[in-house]
């Protein structure tokens, strides 16, 4: 579970940063599929929300790791 949360947080953070960079500087998307998660009229705000959600997911994953919530039974 922690690996899945870590991967999702990575995708959200990198996808959000990639979206911000591609909207304001270049037209290159690293994770092209994340642009379908953001409404067309609110791209900057949507990418910022994706970055914030990725940071919160990463923090919750780190908290699970610290509390010893091991998935190994």
C-alpha positions in Angstrom: 0.0 0.0 0.0 2.8 2.4 0.8 4.4 1.7 -2.5 1.2 2.6 -4.3 0.7 5.8 -2.3 4.4 6.7 -3.0 3.9 6.2 -6.7 0.7 8.2 -6.8 2.3 11.1 -4.9 5.2 11.0 -7.3 2.9 11.1 -10.3 0.9 13.9 -8.9 3.9 16.1 -7.9 5.8 15.5 -11.1 2.7 15.8 -13.3 1.7 19.0 -11.6 5.2 20.6 -12.0 5.3 19.3 -15.6 1.9 20.9 -16.3 2.9 24.2 -14.9 6.2 24.3 -16.8 4.6 23.2 -20.1 1.8 25.8 -19.7 4.1 28.7 -18.9 7.4 27.9 -20.7 7.3 25.0 -23.2 4.8 22.6 -24.6 6.3 19.4 -23.3 4.4 17.1 -20.9 6.4 14.5 -19.0 3.2 12.7 -17.9 0.8 13.6 -20.7 -2.2 11.8 -19.2 -2.4 14.1 -16.1 -3.5 17.0 -18.3 -6.8 15.2 -18.7 -7.4 15.5 -14.9 -7.3 19.3 -15.1 -10.2 21.4 -16.5 -9.2 23.4 -19.6 -10.1 26.8 -18.1 -8.3 26.3 -14.8 -5.0 24.8 -15.7 -2.7 26.7 -13.3 -4.9 26.2 -10.3 -5.5 22.6 -11.2 -1.8 21.8 -11.4 -1.2 23.6 -8.1 -3.9 21.4 -6.5 -2.3 18.3 -8.0 1.1 19.3 -6.5 -0.5 20.0 -3.1 -2.4 16.7 -3.2 0.9 14.9 -4.1 2.6 16.5 -1.2 -0.2 15.5 1.2 -0.1 12.0 0.0 3.7 11.8 0.4 3.4 13.2 3.9 0.7 10.6 4.8 2.9 7.9 3.4 5.8 9.0 5.5 3.5 9.1 8.5 2.4 5.6 7.9 6.0 4.5 7.6 6.9 6.3 10.8 4.0 4.7 12.7 5.1 1.3 11.6 2.1 0.5 9.5 3.8 -2.3 7.7 1.8 -4.1 5.0 3.8 -7.3 5.5 1.6 -9.8 7.4 
